[in-house]
Amino acid sequence: MLDKFNDTIGIYGVVHSDDGILVIKKNAGPYINRFDLPGGCQQSGESMADTLIRKVEDETSIIALEFEQIGATNFIFPWDYKDTNMNNHLAIFYNVNEFKGEAQPFIISFDEQDSSGALWLPLEFINPDNASLPLLKAKDFIENGKFNSKSWRLKQWDIPESPVYKILETHAI
């Protein structure tokens, strides 16, 4: 069978501080039940900067004030969605240098909202079993001080049956 691709583009904010990296609790899509970066798809006619500001605020209540694009990459992996069996996720990353507000642990739900809330997660808690692919790429950027734009092609992508963030919520982070 030939692969049929779901092609998506997302714009993501890498917001980090001494407390860790700002993450959302993902409740939809191929990264469901994992920690993810705030971000997502553009609306019609929207600039990438406007998308970044809107998505970070919608998903976390943090307002991105100063930011710069640090790179882009794509993640190709198996995912059954509608009539496709592969996902080709182009991700554009912005380092958010200045922001204001408080991360909200619970977010108001509306159509297309895929965040169940936000938190500051220490980098040492992020691993391939609990994080989205964009979050793993962002962790690498923070730890190494440069963005690695090499694409990732995976033969397998596992979706946890239940939210991995529920486990960490039972332990004090």
Rosetta constraint file for C-alpha pairs under 8 A:
AtomPair CA 3 CA 84 HARMONIC 7.43 0.50
AtomPair CA 3 CA 85 HARMONIC 6.25 0.50
AtomPair CA 3 CA 86 HARMONIC 6.38 0.50
AtomPair CA 4 CA 83 HARMONIC 7.49 0.50
AtomPair CA 4 CA 84 HARMONIC 4.74 0.50
AtomPair CA 4 CA 85 HARMONIC 5.62 0.50
AtomPair CA 4 CA 86 HARMONIC 6.00 0.50
AtomPair CA 5 CA 84 HARMONIC 5.45 0.50
AtomPair CA 5 CA 85 HARMONIC 6.36 0.50
AtomPair CA 5 CA 86 HARMONIC 4.73 0.50
AtomPair CA 5 CA 87 HARMONIC 5.48 0.50
AtomPair CA 5 CA 88 HARMONIC 6.41 0.50
AtomPair CA 6 CA 81 HARMONIC 7.38 0.50
AtomPair CA 6 CA 84 HARMONIC 5.93 0.50
AtomPair CA 6 CA 85 HARMONIC 7.63 0.50
AtomPair CA 6 CA 86 HARMONIC 6.14 0.50
AtomPair CA 6 CA 87 HARMONIC 4.81 0.50
AtomPair CA 6 CA 88 HARMONIC 6.02 0.50
AtomPair CA 7 CA 87 HARMONIC 6.14 0.50
AtomPair CA 7 CA 88 HARMONIC 4.81 0.50
AtomPair CA 7 CA 89 HARMONIC 6.02 0.50
AtomPair CA 7 CA 90 HARMONIC 7.66 0.50
AtomPair CA 8 CA 41 HARMONIC 7.86 0.50
AtomPair CA 8 CA 87 HARMONIC 7.66 0.50
AtomPair CA 8 CA 88 HARMONIC 6.32 0.50
AtomPair CA 8 CA 89 HARMONIC 4.94 0.50
AtomPair CA 8 CA 90 HARMONIC 6.08 0.50
AtomPair CA 9 CA 40 HARMONIC 7.51 0.50
AtomPair CA 9 CA 41 HARMONIC 6.07 0.50
AtomPair CA 9 CA 89 HARMONIC 5.91 0.50
AtomPair CA 9 CA 90 HARMONIC 4.70 0.50
AtomPair CA 9 CA 91 HARMONIC 5.85 0.50
AtomPair CA 9 CA 92 HARMONIC 7.71 0.50
AtomPair CA 10 CA 39 HARMONIC 6.56 0.50
AtomPair CA 10 CA 40 HARMONIC 4.39 0.50
AtomPair CA 10 CA 41 HARMONIC 4.75 0.50
AtomPair CA 10 CA 42 HARMONIC 7.34 0.50
AtomPair CA 10 CA 89 HARMONIC 7.40 0.50
AtomPair CA 10 CA 90 HARMONIC 6.33 0.50
AtomPair CA 10 CA 91 HARMONIC 4.93 0.50
AtomPair CA 10 CA 92 HARMONIC 6.23 0.50
AtomPair CA 11 CA 39 HARMONIC 5.34 0.50
AtomPair CA 11 CA 40 HARMONIC 5.25 0.50
AtomPair CA 11 CA 41 HARMONIC 6.39 0.50
AtomPair CA 11 CA 42 HARMONIC 7.60 0.50
AtomPair CA 11 CA 48 HARMONIC 6.92 0.50
AtomPair CA 11 CA 51 HARMONIC 6.96 0.50
AtomPair CA 11 CA 52 HARMONIC 6.11 0.50
AtomPair CA 11 CA 91 HARMONIC 5.90 0.50
AtomPair CA 11 CA 92 HARMONIC 4.80 0.50
AtomPair CA 11 CA 93 HARMONIC 6.05 0.50
AtomPair CA 11 CA 94 HARMONIC 7.65 0.50
AtomPair CA 12 CA 37 HARMONIC 6.28 0.50
AtomPair CA 12 CA 38 HARMONIC 5.84 0.50
AtomPair CA 12 CA 39 HARMONIC 4.18 0.50
AtomPair CA 12 CA 40 HARMONIC 6.45 0.50
AtomPair CA 12 CA 52 HARMONIC 6.38 0.50
AtomPair CA 12 CA 56 HARMONIC 7.99 0.50
AtomPair CA 12 CA 91 HARMONIC 7.05 0.50
AtomPair CA 12 CA 92 HARMONIC 6.13 0.50
AtomPair CA 12 CA 93 HARMONIC 4.94 0.50
AtomPair CA 12 CA 94 HARMONIC 6.11 0.50
AtomPair CA 12 CA 134 HARMONIC 7.98 0.50
AtomPair CA 13 CA 37 HARMONIC 6.56 0.50
AtomPair CA 13 CA 38 HARMONIC 5.86 0.50
AtomPair CA 13 CA 39 HARMONIC 6.13 0.50
AtomPair CA 13 CA 52 HARMONIC 6.42 0.50
AtomPair CA 13 CA 56 HARMONIC 6.72 0.50
AtomPair CA 13 CA 93 HARMONIC 6.09 0.50
AtomPair CA 13 CA 94 HARMONIC 5.01 0.50
AtomPair CA 13 CA 95 HARMONIC 6.04 0.50
AtomPair CA 13 CA 96 HARMONIC 6.17 0.50
AtomPair CA 14 CA 21 HARMONIC 7.26 0.50
AtomPair CA 14 CA 22 HARMONIC 7.31 0.50
AtomPair CA 14 CA 37 HARMONIC 6.89 0.50
AtomPair CA 14 CA 38 HARMONIC 7.84 0.50
AtomPair CA 14 CA 93 HARMONIC 6.98 0.50
AtomPair CA 14 CA 94 HARMONIC 5.95 0.50
AtomPair CA 14 CA 95 HARMONIC 4.83 0.50
AtomPair CA 14 CA 96 HARMONIC 5.76 0.50
AtomPair CA 14 CA 138 HARMONIC 6.44 0.50
AtomPair CA 15 CA 21 HARMONIC 5.82 0.50
AtomPair CA 15 CA 22 HARMONIC 5.44 0.50
AtomPair CA 15 CA 95 HARMONIC 6.45 0.50
AtomPair CA 15 CA 96 HARMONIC 5.10 0.50
AtomPair CA 15 CA 97 HARMONIC 7.31 0.50
AtomPair CA 16 CA 20 HARMONIC 5.61 0.50
AtomPair CA 16 CA 21 HARMONIC 4.22 0.50
AtomPair CA 16 CA 22 HARMONIC 6.01 0.50
AtomPair CA 16 CA 96 HARMONIC 7.65 0.50
AtomPair CA 17 CA 21 HARMONIC 6.46 0.50
AtomPair CA 19 CA 120 HARMONIC 6.08 0.50
AtomPair CA 19 CA 121 HARMONIC 7.07 0.50
AtomPair CA 19 CA 122 HARMONIC 6.33 0.50
AtomPair CA 20 CA 120 HARMONIC 5.44 0.50
AtomPair CA 20 CA 121 HARMONIC 4.99 0.50
AtomPair CA 20 CA 122 HARMONIC 4.12 0.50
AtomPair CA 20 CA 123 HARMONIC 5.85 0.50
AtomPair CA 21 CA 120 HARMONIC 5.34 0.50
AtomPair CA 21 CA 121 HARMONIC 5.32 0.50
AtomPair CA 21 CA 122 HARMONIC 6.38 0.50
AtomPair CA 21 CA 123 HARMONIC 6.79 0.50
AtomPair CA 22 CA 37 HARMONIC 7.03 0.50
AtomPair CA 22 CA 38 HARMONIC 7.65 0.50
AtomPair CA 22 CA 103 HARMONIC 7.72 0.50
AtomPair CA 22 CA 118 HARMONIC 6.90 0.50
AtomPair CA 22 CA 119 HARMONIC 5.80 0.50
AtomPair CA 22 CA 120 HARMONIC 4.62 0.50
AtomPair CA 22 CA 121 HARMONIC 6.35 0.50
AtomPair CA 23 CA 35 HARMONIC 6.03 0.50
AtomPair CA 23 CA 36 HARMONIC 5.47 0.50
AtomPair CA 23 CA 37 HARMONIC 5.00 0.50
AtomPair CA 23 CA 38 HARMONIC 6.28 0.50
AtomPair CA 23 CA 118 HARMONIC 5.57 0.50
AtomPair CA 23 CA 119 HARMONIC 5.65 0.50
AtomPair CA 23 CA 120 HARMONIC 6.26 0.50
AtomPair CA 23 CA 121 HARMONIC 6.65 0.50
AtomPair CA 24 CA 35 HARMONIC 5.66 0.50
AtomPair CA 24 CA 36 HARMONIC 5.30 0.50
AtomPair CA 24 CA 37 HARMONIC 6.02 0.50
AtomPair CA 24 CA 38 HARMONIC 5.99 0.50
AtomPair CA 24 CA 59 HARMONIC 6.90 0.50
AtomPair CA 24 CA 60 HARMONIC 6.94 0.50
AtomPair CA 24 CA 115 HARMONIC 5.78 0.50
AtomPair CA 24 CA 116 HARMONIC 6.96 0.50
AtomPair CA 24 CA 117 HARMONIC 5.62 0.50
AtomPair CA 24 CA 118 HARMONIC 4.31 0.50
AtomPair CA 24 CA 119 HARMONIC 6.54 0.50
AtomPair CA 25 CA 33 HARMONIC 6.93 0.50
AtomPair CA 25 CA 34 HARMONIC 6.26 0.50
AtomPair CA 25 CA 35 HARMONIC 5.03 0.50
AtomPair CA 25 CA 36 HARMONIC 6.51 0.50
AtomPair CA 25 CA 115 HARMONIC 5.51 0.50
AtomPair CA 25 CA 116 HARMONIC 5.22 0.50
AtomPair CA 25 CA 117 HARMONIC 5.60 0.50
AtomPair CA 25 CA 118 HARMONIC 6.21 0.50
AtomPair CA 25 CA 165 HARMONIC 6.79 0.50
AtomPair CA 26 CA 31 HARMONIC 6.45 0.50
AtomPair CA 26 CA 32 HARMONIC 5.01 0.50
AtomPair CA 26 CA 33 HARMONIC 5.59 0.50
AtomPair CA 26 CA 34 HARMONIC 5.65 0.50
AtomPair CA 26 CA 35 HARMONIC 5.94 0.50
AtomPair CA 26 CA 36 HARMONIC 6.11 0.50
AtomPair CA 26 CA 114 HARMONIC 5.77 0.50
AtomPair CA 26 CA 115 HARMONIC 4.97 0.50
AtomPair CA 26 CA 116 HARMONIC 6.28 0.50
AtomPair CA 27 CA 31 HARMONIC 7.81 0.50
AtomPair CA 27 CA 32 HARMONIC 4.76 0.50
AtomPair CA 27 CA 33 HARMONIC 5.81 0.50
AtomPair CA 27 CA 34 HARMONIC 7.95 0.50
AtomPair CA 27 CA 114 HARMONIC 5.12 0.50
AtomPair CA 27 CA 115 HARMONIC 5.83 0.50
AtomPair CA 27 CA 116 HARMONIC 6.25 0.50
AtomPair CA 28 CA 32 HARMONIC 4.64 0.50
AtomPair CA 28 CA 33 HARMONIC 7.71 0.50
AtomPair CA 28 CA 114 HARMONIC 5.32 0.50
AtomPair CA 28 CA 115 HARMONIC 7.96 0.50
AtomPair CA 29 CA 114 HARMONIC 7.94 0.50
AtomPair CA 30 CA 79 HARMONIC 6.80 0.50
AtomPair CA 30 CA 159 HARMONIC 6.96 0.50
AtomPair CA 31 CA 35 HARMONIC 7.75 0.50
AtomPair CA 31 CA 36 HARMONIC 7.17 0.50
AtomPair CA 31 CA 131 HARMONIC 7.82 0.50
AtomPair CA 31 CA 132 HARMONIC 5.46 0.50
AtomPair CA 31 CA 159 HARMONIC 6.91 0.50
AtomPair CA 32 CA 159 HARMONIC 6.80 0.50
AtomPair CA 32 CA 160 HARMONIC 7.56 0.50
AtomPair CA 32 CA 163 HARMONIC 7.60 0.50
AtomPair CA 33 CA 159 HARMONIC 7.32 0.50
AtomPair CA 33 CA 160 HARMONIC 6.04 0.50
AtomPair CA 33 CA 161 HARMONIC 7.40 0.50
AtomPair CA 33 CA 162 HARMONIC 5.96 0.50
AtomPair CA 33 CA 163 HARMONIC 3.88 0.50
AtomPair CA 33 CA 164 HARMONIC 5.82 0.50
AtomPair CA 33 CA 165 HARMONIC 7.21 0.50
AtomPair CA 34 CA 130 HARMONIC 5.12 0.50
AtomPair CA 34 CA 131 HARMONIC 5.22 0.50
AtomPair CA 34 CA 132 HARMONIC 6.14 0.50
AtomPair CA 34 CA 160 HARMONIC 7.49 0.50
AtomPair CA 34 CA 163 HARMONIC 6.22 0.50
AtomPair CA 34 CA 164 HARMONIC 5.73 0.50
AtomPair CA 34 CA 165 HARMONIC 6.65 0.50
AtomPair CA 35 CA 130 HARMONIC 6.14 0.50
AtomPair CA 35 CA 131 HARMONIC 4.80 0.50
AtomPair CA 35 CA 132 HARMONIC 6.09 0.50
AtomPair CA 35 CA 135 HARMONIC 7.46 0.50
AtomPair CA 35 CA 164 HARMONIC 7.72 0.50
AtomPair CA 35 CA 165 HARMONIC 6.86 0.50
AtomPair CA 36 CA 131 HARMONIC 6.09 0.50
AtomPair CA 36 CA 132 HARMONIC 5.14 0.50
AtomPair CA 36 CA 133 HARMONIC 7.95 0.50
AtomPair CA 36 CA 134 HARMONIC 6.96 0.50
AtomPair CA 36 CA 135 HARMONIC 5.47 0.50
AtomPair CA 37 CA 132 HARMONIC 7.79 0.50
AtomPair CA 37 CA 134 HARMONIC 6.64 0.50
AtomPair CA 37 CA 135 HARMONIC 5.53 0.50
AtomPair CA 38 CA 55 HARMONIC 6.42 0.50
AtomPair CA 38 CA 56 HARMONIC 5.19 0.50
AtomPair CA 38 CA 59 HARMONIC 6.14 0.50
AtomPair CA 38 CA 60 HARMONIC 7.18 0.50
AtomPair CA 39 CA 51 HARMONIC 7.78 0.50
AtomPair CA 39 CA 52 HARMONIC 6.27 0.50
AtomPair CA 39 CA 55 HARMONIC 4.96 0.50
AtomPair CA 39 CA 56 HARMONIC 5.88 0.50
AtomPair CA 39 CA 59 HARMONIC 7.71 0.50
AtomPair CA 40 CA 51 HARMONIC 7.63 0.50
AtomPair CA 40 CA 52 HARMONIC 7.89 0.50
AtomPair CA 40 CA 55 HARMONIC 6.41 0.50
AtomPair CA 41 CA 51 HARMONIC 7.24 0.50
AtomPair CA 42 CA 46 HARMONIC 6.03 0.50
AtomPair CA 42 CA 47 HARMONIC 7.51 0.50
AtomPair CA 42 CA 48 HARMONIC 6.98 0.50
AtomPair CA 42 CA 51 HARMONIC 5.47 0.50
AtomPair CA 43 CA 51 HARMONIC 7.34 0.50
AtomPair CA 46 CA 50 HARMONIC 6.17 0.50
AtomPair CA 46 CA 51 HARMONIC 6.41 0.50
AtomPair CA 47 CA 51 HARMONIC 6.23 0.50
AtomPair CA 48 CA 52 HARMONIC 6.21 0.50
AtomPair CA 49 CA 53 HARMONIC 6.30 0.50
AtomPair CA 50 CA 54 HARMONIC 6.05 0.50
AtomPair CA 51 CA 55 HARMONIC 5.92 0.50
AtomPair CA 52 CA 56 HARMONIC 6.01 0.50
AtomPair CA 52 CA 64 HARMONIC 7.80 0.50
AtomPair CA 52 CA 94 HARMONIC 7.93 0.50
AtomPair CA 53 CA 57 HARMONIC 6.21 0.50
AtomPair CA 53 CA 63 HARMONIC 6.60 0.50
AtomPair CA 53 CA 64 HARMONIC 5.59 0.50
AtomPair CA 53 CA 65 HARMONIC 7.97 0.50
AtomPair CA 54 CA 58 HARMONIC 5.92 0.50
AtomPair CA 55 CA 59 HARMONIC 5.92 0.50
AtomPair CA 56 CA 60 HARMONIC 5.83 0.50
AtomPair CA 56 CA 61 HARMONIC 7.01 0.50
AtomPair CA 56 CA 62 HARMONIC 6.27 0.50
AtomPair CA 56 CA 63 HARMONIC 6.73 0.50
AtomPair CA 56 CA 64 HARMONIC 6.99 0.50
AtomPair CA 57 CA 61 HARMONIC 4.36 0.50
AtomPair CA 57 CA 62 HARMONIC 4.97 0.50
AtomPair CA 57 CA 63 HARMONIC 5.31 0.50
AtomPair CA 57 CA 64 HARMONIC 7.50 0.50
AtomPair CA 58 CA 107 HARMONIC 7.96 0.50
AtomPair CA 58 CA 113 HARMONIC 7.98 0.50
AtomPair CA 59 CA 107 HARMONIC 6.72 0.50
AtomPair CA 59 CA 113 HARMONIC 7.45 0.50
AtomPair CA 59 CA 114 HARMONIC 7.72 0.50
AtomPair CA 59 CA 115 HARMONIC 5.49 0.50
AtomPair CA 59 CA 116 HARMONIC 7.90 0.50
AtomPair CA 59 CA 117 HARMONIC 6.70 0.50
AtomPair CA 59 CA 118 HARMONIC 7.05 0.50
AtomPair CA 60 CA 102 HARMONIC 7.93 0.50
AtomPair CA 60 CA 103 HARMONIC 5.26 0.50
AtomPair CA 60 CA 104 HARMONIC 5.66 0.50
AtomPair CA 60 CA 105 HARMONIC 7.91 0.50
AtomPair CA 60 CA 107 HARMONIC 7.08 0.50
AtomPair CA 60 CA 115 HARMONIC 7.96 0.50
AtomPair CA 60 CA 117 HARMONIC 6.30 0.50
AtomPair CA 60 CA 118 HARMONIC 5.09 0.50
AtomPair CA 60 CA 119 HARMONIC 7.92 0.50
AtomPair CA 61 CA 101 HARMONIC 6.55 0.50
AtomPair CA 61 CA 102 HARMONIC 6.48 0.50
AtomPair CA 61 CA 103 HARMONIC 5.76 0.50
AtomPair CA 61 CA 104 HARMONIC 6.08 0.50
AtomPair CA 62 CA 99 HARMONIC 6.71 0.50
AtomPair CA 62 CA 100 HARMONIC 5.85 0.50
AtomPair CA 62 CA 101 HARMONIC 4.78 0.50
AtomPair CA 62 CA 102 HARMONIC 5.85 0.50
AtomPair CA 62 CA 103 HARMONIC 5.90 0.50
AtomPair CA 63 CA 99 HARMONIC 5.45 0.50
AtomPair CA 63 CA 100 HARMONIC 5.32 0.50
AtomPair CA 63 CA 101 HARMONIC 6.23 0.50
AtomPair CA 64 CA 96 HARMONIC 6.34 0.50
AtomPair CA 64 CA 98 HARMONIC 6.40 0.50
AtomPair CA 64 CA 99 HARMONIC 4.55 0.50
AtomPair CA 64 CA 100 HARMONIC 6.87 0.50
AtomPair CA 65 CA 96 HARMONIC 7.53 0.50
AtomPair CA 65 CA 97 HARMONIC 7.70 0.50
AtomPair CA 65 CA 98 HARMONIC 5.31 0.50
AtomPair CA 65 CA 99 HARMONIC 4.99 0.50
AtomPair CA 65 CA 100 HARMONIC 7.35 0.50
AtomPair CA 66 CA 96 HARMONIC 5.95 0.50
AtomPair CA 66 CA 97 HARMONIC 5.37 0.50
AtomPair CA 66 CA 98 HARMONIC 4.81 0.50
AtomPair CA 66 CA 99 HARMONIC 6.85 0.50
AtomPair CA 67 CA 94 HARMONIC 6.22 0.50
AtomPair CA 67 CA 95 HARMONIC 5.46 0.50
AtomPair CA 67 CA 96 HARMONIC 4.21 0.50
AtomPair CA 67 CA 97 HARMONIC 5.26 0.50
AtomPair CA 67 CA 98 HARMONIC 6.90 0.50
AtomPair CA 68 CA 94 HARMONIC 5.30 0.50
AtomPair CA 68 CA 95 HARMONIC 5.47 0.50
AtomPair CA 68 CA 96 HARMONIC 6.71 0.50
AtomPair CA 68 CA 97 HARMONIC 7.73 0.50
AtomPair CA 69 CA 92 HARMONIC 7.57 0.50
AtomPair CA 69 CA 93 HARMONIC 5.87 0.50
AtomPair CA 69 CA 94 HARMONIC 4.18 0.50
AtomPair CA 69 CA 95 HARMONIC 6.30 0.50
AtomPair CA 70 CA 93 HARMONIC 5.73 0.50
AtomPair CA 70 CA 94 HARMONIC 5.41 0.50
AtomPair CA 70 CA 95 HARMONIC 6.26 0.50
AtomPair CA 70 CA 147 HARMONIC 6.41 0.50
AtomPair CA 71 CA 92 HARMONIC 6.05 0.50
AtomPair CA 71 CA 93 HARMONIC 5.46 0.50
AtomPair CA 71 CA 94 HARMONIC 7.30 0.50
AtomPair CA 71 CA 147 HARMONIC 6.34 0.50
AtomPair CA 71 CA 148 HARMONIC 7.83 0.50
AtomPair CA 71 CA 149 HARMONIC 6.36 0.50
AtomPair CA 72 CA 90 HARMONIC 7.20 0.50
AtomPair CA 72 CA 91 HARMONIC 5.54 0.50
AtomPair CA 72 CA 92 HARMONIC 4.31 0.50
AtomPair CA 72 CA 93 HARMONIC 5.91 0.50
AtomPair CA 72 CA 149 HARMONIC 5.88 0.50
AtomPair CA 73 CA 90 HARMONIC 5.85 0.50
AtomPair CA 73 CA 91 HARMONIC 5.51 0.50
AtomPair CA 73 CA 92 HARMONIC 6.74 0.50
AtomPair CA 73 CA 149 HARMONIC 5.03 0.50
AtomPair CA 73 CA 150 HARMONIC 6.33 0.50
AtomPair CA 73 CA 151 HARMONIC 5.36 0.50
AtomPair CA 74 CA 88 HARMONIC 6.66 0.50
AtomPair CA 74 CA 89 HARMONIC 5.26 0.50
AtomPair CA 74 CA 90 HARMONIC 4.19 0.50
AtomPair CA 74 CA 91 HARMONIC 5.76 0.50
AtomPair CA 74 CA 150 HARMONIC 7.94 0.50
AtomPair CA 74 CA 151 HARMONIC 5.02 0.50
AtomPair CA 74 CA 152 HARMONIC 6.56 0.50
AtomPair CA 75 CA 87 HARMONIC 7.65 0.50
AtomPair CA 75 CA 88 HARMONIC 5.81 0.50
AtomPair CA 75 CA 89 HARMONIC 5.06 0.50
AtomPair CA 75 CA 90 HARMONIC 6.54 0.50
AtomPair CA 75 CA 91 HARMONIC 7.83 0.50
AtomPair CA 75 CA 133 HARMONIC 7.28 0.50
AtomPair CA 75 CA 151 HARMONIC 5.89 0.50
AtomPair CA 75 CA 152 HARMONIC 4.90 0.50
AtomPair CA 75 CA 153 HARMONIC 5.93 0.50
AtomPair CA 75 CA 154 HARMONIC 7.75 0.50
AtomPair CA 76 CA 86 HARMONIC 7.08 0.50
AtomPair CA 76 CA 87 HARMONIC 5.56 0.50
AtomPair CA 76 CA 88 HARMONIC 4.54 0.50
AtomPair CA 76 CA 89 HARMONIC 6.32 0.50
AtomPair CA 76 CA 151 HARMONIC 7.86 0.50
AtomPair CA 76 CA 152 HARMONIC 6.26 0.50
AtomPair CA 76 CA 153 HARMONIC 4.64 0.50
AtomPair CA 76 CA 154 HARMONIC 6.19 0.50
AtomPair CA 77 CA 86 HARMONIC 5.69 0.50
AtomPair CA 77 CA 87 HARMONIC 5.40 0.50
AtomPair CA 77 CA 88 HARMONIC 6.84 0.50
AtomPair CA 77 CA 153 HARMONIC 5.91 0.50
AtomPair CA 77 CA 154 HARMONIC 4.86 0.50
AtomPair CA 77 CA 155 HARMONIC 6.23 0.50
AtomPair CA 77 CA 156 HARMONIC 6.49 0.50
AtomPair CA 77 CA 157 HARMONIC 6.30 0.50
AtomPair CA 78 CA 85 HARMONIC 5.87 0.50
AtomPair CA 78 CA 86 HARMONIC 4.31 0.50
AtomPair CA 78 CA 87 HARMONIC 6.03 0.50
AtomPair CA 78 CA 154 HARMONIC 7.38 0.50
AtomPair CA 78 CA 155 HARMONIC 6.72 0.50
AtomPair CA 78 CA 156 HARMONIC 6.05 0.50
AtomPair CA 78 CA 157 HARMONIC 6.13 0.50
AtomPair CA 79 CA 84 HARMONIC 7.56 0.50
AtomPair CA 79 CA 85 HARMONIC 5.19 0.50
AtomPair CA 79 CA 86 HARMONIC 4.96 0.50
AtomPair CA 79 CA 87 HARMONIC 5.77 0.50
AtomPair CA 79 CA 157 HARMONIC 7.21 0.50
AtomPair CA 80 CA 84 HARMONIC 5.73 0.50
AtomPair CA 80 CA 85 HARMONIC 4.32 0.50
AtomPair CA 80 CA 86 HARMONIC 6.55 0.50
AtomPair CA 81 CA 85 HARMONIC 6.34 0.50
AtomPair CA 81 CA 86 HARMONIC 7.93 0.50
AtomPair CA 91 CA 134 HARMONIC 7.21 0.50
AtomPair CA 103 CA 117 HARMONIC 8.00 0.50
AtomPair CA 103 CA 118 HARMONIC 5.53 0.50
AtomPair CA 103 CA 119 HARMONIC 5.77 0.50
AtomPair CA 103 CA 120 HARMONIC 7.48 0.50
AtomPair CA 104 CA 117 HARMONIC 5.91 0.50
AtomPair CA 104 CA 118 HARMONIC 5.41 0.50
AtomPair CA 104 CA 119 HARMONIC 6.93 0.50
AtomPair CA 105 CA 116 HARMONIC 7.66 0.50
AtomPair CA 105 CA 117 HARMONIC 4.47 0.50
AtomPair CA 105 CA 118 HARMONIC 4.91 0.50
AtomPair CA 105 CA 119 HARMONIC 6.06 0.50
AtomPair CA 106 CA 116 HARMONIC 5.85 0.50
AtomPair CA 106 CA 117 HARMONIC 4.15 0.50
AtomPair CA 106 CA 118 HARMONIC 6.92 0.50
AtomPair CA 107 CA 115 HARMONIC 6.90 0.50
AtomPair CA 107 CA 116 HARMONIC 5.73 0.50
AtomPair CA 107 CA 117 HARMONIC 4.87 0.50
AtomPair CA 107 CA 118 HARMONIC 7.76 0.50
AtomPair CA 109 CA 113 HARMONIC 5.87 0.50
AtomPair CA 109 CA 116 HARMONIC 7.78 0.50
AtomPair CA 121 CA 125 HARMONIC 6.82 0.50
AtomPair CA 121 CA 126 HARMONIC 7.69 0.50
AtomPair CA 121 CA 173 HARMONIC 7.59 0.50
AtomPair CA 122 CA 126 HARMONIC 7.40 0.50
AtomPair CA 122 CA 173 HARMONIC 7.87 0.50
AtomPair CA 123 CA 139 HARMONIC 6.68 0.50
AtomPair CA 126 CA 130 HARMONIC 6.59 0.50
AtomPair CA 126 CA 131 HARMONIC 6.15 0.50
AtomPair CA 126 CA 136 HARMONIC 7.38 0.50
AtomPair CA 126 CA 139 HARMONIC 7.74 0.50
AtomPair CA 127 CA 131 HARMONIC 5.88 0.50
AtomPair CA 127 CA 136 HARMONIC 7.17 0.50
AtomPair CA 128 CA 132 HARMONIC 7.48 0.50
AtomPair CA 128 CA 133 HARMONIC 7.91 0.50
AtomPair CA 128 CA 136 HARMONIC 7.14 0.50
AtomPair CA 130 CA 164 HARMONIC 5.78 0.50
AtomPair CA 130 CA 165 HARMONIC 7.53 0.50
AtomPair CA 131 CA 135 HARMONIC 6.00 0.50
AtomPair CA 131 CA 136 HARMONIC 6.40 0.50
AtomPair CA 132 CA 136 HARMONIC 6.40 0.50
AtomPair CA 133 CA 137 HARMONIC 6.31 0.50
AtomPair CA 134 CA 138 HARMONIC 6.17 0.50
AtomPair CA 135 CA 139 HARMONIC 6.13 0.50
AtomPair CA 136 CA 140 HARMONIC 6.37 0.50
AtomPair CA 137 CA 141 HARMONIC 6.38 0.50
AtomPair CA 137 CA 147 HARMONIC 7.96 0.50
AtomPair CA 137 CA 148 HARMONIC 7.63 0.50
AtomPair CA 138 CA 142 HARMONIC 6.30 0.50
AtomPair CA 138 CA 147 HARMONIC 7.91 0.50
AtomPair CA 139 CA 143 HARMONIC 6.16 0.50
AtomPair CA 140 CA 144 HARMONIC 5.94 0.50
AtomPair CA 140 CA 147 HARMONIC 7.50 0.50
AtomPair CA 140 CA 148 HARMONIC 7.84 0.50
AtomPair CA 141 CA 145 HARMONIC 5.42 0.50
AtomPair CA 141 CA 146 HARMONIC 5.16 0.50
AtomPair CA 141 CA 147 HARMONIC 4.91 0.50
AtomPair CA 141 CA 148 HARMONIC 7.06 0.50
AtomPair CA 142 CA 146 HARMONIC 7.37 0.50
AtomPair CA 160 CA 164 HARMONIC 7.16 0.50
AtomPair CA 163 CA 167 HARMONIC 7.73 0.50
AtomPair CA 164 CA 168 HARMONIC 7.18 0.50
AtomPair CA 165 CA 169 HARMONIC 6.12 0.50
AtomPair CA 166 CA 170 HARMONIC 6.57 0.50
AtomPair CA 167 CA 171 HARMONIC 7.09 0.50
AtomPair CA 168 CA 172 HARMONIC 7.28 0.50
AtomPair CA 168 CA 173 HARMONIC 7.06 0.50
AtomPair CA 169 CA 173 HARMONIC 7.54 0.50
